[in-house]
Amino acid sequence: MAKEWILNMATNRWGLNKKNSVGPVSQWIRESSPKTIQDWENFYYKKLADFLKNKGISLSPKEYIEDLGRKLHVKITEVIQAEIEEVTEEDCIQYIYKLVIDRTYDGYLTEIKTIYGKLQRDLGVEIKPAPDEWDRLYNVDFYIQIGKRYIGLQIKPITYEQTPEIYRWKEWLGRTHKKFEENFGGKVFIVFSIKKDNKKEIYNPEVIEQIKEEIERLKGGR
């Protein structure tokens, strides 16, 4: 398994599996509709021969595949080996530190900014970052000003594993959010964000309508 991982990583790194190296294999195999692996090999070598001819490469398909394999071996035994020898213990310590601290925090901020932008578009109002004091006292990240009153927003990134805990967060944060409402007139809404198909989405989209209703309530002076 370790050998397979190294081979795969190096092949991807140097593009030895790209169209310009081995041809459009996904397209070719659909053209071939092979019944057996031998059918596919014969078809591929025929296509590869034309591919090499057009590129001006005077190697047979089999020789060319072997040449790619030799290139891969050189990359692994010479280039990667030399890079590995340059890696120090301190490099590894710093990498792990940055992975769990810096990158995790940066990803967290990116998620919040992404959801913040979506909220602003959907609500059609200006959303401003809350003062640090509001964050500490009321667990509020952003706010919407309606006249002299304010609506608080908290963006809470979660994973699917954490969704059963949502009611606990609402209960825990509810006390500080109640204080915000008493002091500033508007409610606080928790916007749960979740990663789905590599995109940040609002897990509880119904909150958008709830915020709109609160905006209208405050505009009406109620």
C-alpha positions in Angstrom: 0.0 0.0 0.0 2.8 2.4 0.8 4.5 1.7 -2.5 1.2 2.4 -4.3 0.7 5.7 -2.5 4.2 6.9 -3.5 3.7 5.8 -7.1 0.3 7.5 -7.3 1.6 10.7 -5.7 4.6 11.0 -8.0 2.6 10.2 -11.1 0.1 12.9 -10.3 2.8 15.4 -9.3 4.6 15.2 -12.7 1.5 14.7 -14.8 2.5 11.3 -16.2 -1.1 10.3 -16.3 -2.3 13.5 -18.1 -3.7 13.6 -21.6 -0.5 15.0 -23.0 1.4 12.1 -21.6 -0.8 9.0 -22.1 -3.5 10.4 -24.3 -7.2 10.9 -23.5 -7.7 7.4 -22.0 -11.2 8.2 -20.6 -12.4 9.1 -24.1 -10.6 6.2 -25.8 -12.0 3.5 -23.5 -15.5 4.7 -24.3 -14.8 4.6 -28.0 -13.4 1.1 -27.5 -16.3 -0.4 -25.4 -14.0 -3.3 -24.6 -15.3 -6.7 -23.5 -12.0 -7.8 -22.1 -8.8 -6.1 -20.8 -7.0 -7.5 -23.8 -9.5 -5.7 -26.1 -8.7 -2.5 -24.3 -4.9 -3.0 -24.4 -5.0 -3.6 -28.2 -7.2 -0.6 -28.8 -5.1 1.6 -26.6 -1.8 0.7 -28.2 -3.3 1.4 -31.7 -4.5 4.9 -30.5 -1.3 5.6 -28.7 0.7 4.8 -31.9 -1.2 7.5 -33.7 -0.8 9.8 -30.7 3.0 9.4 -30.7 3.3 9.8 -34.4 1.5 13.2 -34.2 3.8 14.2 -31.5 6.9 13.2 -33.5 7.9 10.6 -31.0 9.7 7.7 -32.7 8.9 5.0 -30.0 6.6 2.1 -30.2 3.6 2.3 -27.7 5.2 -0.3 -25.5 8.6 1.4 -25.5 6.9 4.7 -24.7 5.0 3.3 -21.7 8.2 1.8 -20.4 9.9 5.2 -20.9 7.3 6.9 -18.8 7.8 4.2 -16.1 11.6 4.9 -16.1 10.9 8.7 -15.8 8.7 8.0 -12.8 11.4 5.9 -11.2 14.0 8.7 -11.7 11.6 11.2 -10.1 11.0 9.0 -7.1 14.6 7.8 -6.5 16.4 11.0 -7.4 14.1 14.0 -6.9 11.8 12.9 -4.1 14.6 11.1 -2.3 16.7 14.3 -2.4 13.7 16.3 -1.1 13.1 13.8 1.7 16.7 14.1 2.9 16.2 17.9 3.2 13.3 17.5 5.6 14.3 18.2 9.2 12.5 17.3 12.4 11.8 21.0 12.9 10.1 21.1 9.5 7.8 18.3 10.5 6.9 20.0 13.9 6.2 23.3 12.2 4.1 21.6 9.5 1.9 19.9 12.0 1.6 23.1 14.1 0.5 25.1 11.0 -1.8 22.4 9.9 -3.8 22.2 13.1 -3.5 25.9 14.1 -3.0 28.2 11.2 -4.8 26.4 8.4 -7.7 25.3 10.6 -8.2 28.8 11.8 -7.9 30.3 8.2 -10.5 27.7 7.0 -12.8 28.7 9.9 -12.6 32.4 9.0 -13.1 31.6 5.3 -16.3 29.6 6.1 -17.6 32.5 8.2 -16.9 35.0 5.5 -18.6 32.8 2.8 -21.8 32.5 4.9 -21.6 36.2 5.8 -21.7 37.1 2.1 -24.6 34.7 1.4 -26.6 36.2 4.3 -26.0 39.7 3.0 -27.1 38.8 -0.5 -30.2 36.9 0.7 -31.3 39.5 3.2 -30.5 42.6 1.1 -29.3 44.6 4.1 -25.9 45.7 5.3 -24.4 43.3 7.8 -21.6 44.6 10.0 -18.9 42.8 12.1 -19.8 43.1 15.8 -17.6 44.9 18.3 -15.2 42.6 20.2 -17.2 43.4 23.4 -20.4 42.0 21.8 -18.6 38.8 20.9 -17.4 38.4 24.5 -20.6 39.4 26.3 -23.3 38.2 23.9 -21.7 35.6 21.5 -22.6 37.8 18.5 -20.4 37.9 15.4 -22.3 40.3 13.2 -25.2 42.7 13.5 -27.9 44.4 11.5 -28.9 47.9 12.5 -32.6 48.9 12.2 -33.0 52.4 13.4 -31.7 52.5 16.9 -32.1 48.8 17.5 -29.9 45.9 16.5 -30.3 42.3 15.4 -27.5 40.0 16.3 -26.1 37.1 14.2 -23.8 34.3 15.2 -22.3 32.0 12.5 -21.5 28.6 13.9 -19.5 26.2 11.6 -20.4 22.6 12.3 -19.9 19.1 10.9 -22.7 16.5 10.2 -21.5 14.6 13.3 -22.3 17.7 15.4 -25.9 18.3 14.1 -27.5 16.4 17.0 -25.9 18.9 19.3 -27.6 21.9 17.8 -30.3 22.2 20.4 -27.7 22.2 23.1 -25.8 25.1 21.5 -29.1 27.0 21.2 -29.9 26.4 24.8 -26.4 27.3 26.0 -26.1 30.5 23.9 -29.7 31.5 24.6 -28.9 33.1 27.9 -26.4 35.6 26.4 -28.6 36.2 23.4 -31.5 37.1 25.7 -29.4 39.8 27.3 -28.6 41.2 23.8 -32.3 41.4 23.0 -33.0 43.1 26.3 -30.3 45.7 25.7 -30.6 46.3 22.0 -34.2 45.4 21.1 -33.6 42.8 18.4 -33.2 39.0 18.6 -30.0 37.0 18.0 -30.1 34.3 15.3 -27.6 31.4 15.1 -26.7 30.5 11.5 -25.2 27.0 11.4 -22.9 26.5 8.4 -21.8 23.1 7.1 -19.6 21.8 4.4 -21.3 19.9 1.6 -19.6 18.8 -1.6 -16.7 21.1 -0.8 -19.1 24.1 -0.5 -20.2 26.0 2.6 -23.9 26.0 3.0 -26.4 27.2 5.6 -27.6 24.1 7.5 -30.7 25.9 8.9 -31.9 27.9 5.8 -35.2 28.7 7.6 -33.3 31.2 9.6 -33.2 33.6 6.6 -37.0 34.0 6.8 -36.9 34.4 10.5 -34.3 37.2 10.2 -36.4 38.9 7.5 -39.5 38.8 9.8 -37.4 40.3 12.7 -36.2 43.1 10.3 -39.8 43.9 9.4 -40.9 43.8 13.0 -38.3 46.3 14.0 -39.0 48.5 11.0 -42.6 48.6 12.1 -41.6 49.8 15.5 -42.9 46.7 17.3 
